[in-house]
């Protein structure tokens, strides 16, 4: 399979963004795909397609009043950092829950 060009990856990510927007808000986002692909291509110069995809997914889990692409581009670095921090805290909570479960069952030590 041939490697996709940055424009193809950008269009794929814009489709993902559009799908999540529709799922979250129940309406189609209003943006120029041609113009916005350059914003995505810019992100893809610094980050992998997978990283951008994961941040799009994370972006739509947040309780926000608007989910515009401009806001996404401007806050991408913060979103990426916050996503990593949220994953770290989730892993810590899981470990604590497992430890507490072992203690309650009498099979663990402090």
C-alpha positions in Angstrom: 0.0 0.0 0.0 1.4 3.4 -1.0 2.1 5.9 1.7 -0.5 8.7 1.8 0.5 12.3 1.1 0.1 14.9 3.8 -2.9 16.4 2.0 -4.6 12.9 2.0 -3.9 12.5 5.7 -5.2 16.0 6.4 -8.4 15.3 4.5 -8.9 12.0 6.4 -8.4 13.9 9.7 -10.8 16.6 8.6 -13.4 13.8 7.9 -12.8 12.4 11.4 -13.2 15.9 12.9 -16.4 16.5 10.9 -17.8 13.1 12.0 -17.1 13.8 15.7 -18.6 17.3 15.4 -21.8 15.8 13.9 -21.9 13.2 16.7 -21.4 15.8 19.4 -23.5 18.7 18.2 -25.9 17.0 15.7 -25.1 19.3 12.9 -22.5 19.5 10.1 -19.5 21.9 10.8 -19.1 24.8 8.5 -15.6 25.1 7.1 -13.7 25.1 3.8 -12.1 21.7 3.5 -9.5 23.2 1.0 -8.6 26.0 3.4 -8.6 23.9 6.5 -6.4 21.1 5.1 -3.5 23.5 5.4 -4.0 23.8 9.1 -4.0 20.0 9.4 -1.0 19.7 7.1 0.8 22.1 9.5 0.0 19.9 12.4 1.2 16.8 10.5 4.6 18.5 10.0 5.2 18.3 13.7 3.0 15.3 14.8 2.0 11.9 13.5 -1.4 11.3 12.0 -2.1 9.0 15.0 -1.3 11.7 17.5 -3.5 14.3 15.7 -6.3 11.7 15.5 -6.1 10.9 19.2 -6.2 14.6 20.1 -9.3 15.1 17.8 -11.0 12.2 19.7 -10.0 13.8 23.1 -11.2 17.2 22.0 -14.7 16.0 21.5 -14.8 14.4 25.0 -14.4 17.8 26.6 -17.4 19.9 27.7 -17.0 23.0 25.6 -19.4 25.5 24.2 -17.8 25.4 20.8 -15.6 23.0 18.9 -14.2 25.2 16.1 -11.2 24.1 14.0 -9.4 27.4 14.7 -9.8 26.8 18.4 -8.5 23.2 17.9 -5.4 24.4 16.0 -4.6 27.2 18.5 -5.0 24.9 21.5 -3.5 21.7 20.0 -0.4 21.8 22.1 -2.3 22.3 25.3 -4.8 19.6 24.3 -2.0 17.1 23.7 -0.4 17.9 27.1 -3.8 17.7 28.9 -4.6 14.4 27.2 -1.3 12.9 28.4 -1.9 14.1 31.9 -5.5 12.7 31.9 -4.2 9.3 30.8 -1.5 9.4 33.5 -4.1 10.2 36.2 -6.4 7.5 34.9 -3.6 4.9 35.1 -2.9 6.0 38.7 -6.5 5.8 39.7 -6.7 2.3 38.2 -3.6 1.2 40.2 -5.1 2.6 43.4 -8.4 0.9 42.8 -6.7 -2.4 42.3 -4.6 -2.0 45.4 -7.7 -1.0 47.4 -9.6 -4.1 46.1 -6.7 -6.4 47.2 -6.7 -4.8 50.7 -10.5 -5.1 51.0 -10.3 -8.7 49.9 -7.6 -9.3 52.5 -5.1 -10.5 50.0 -2.9 -7.4 49.9 -0.6 -5.4 52.0 -0.4 -1.7 52.5 
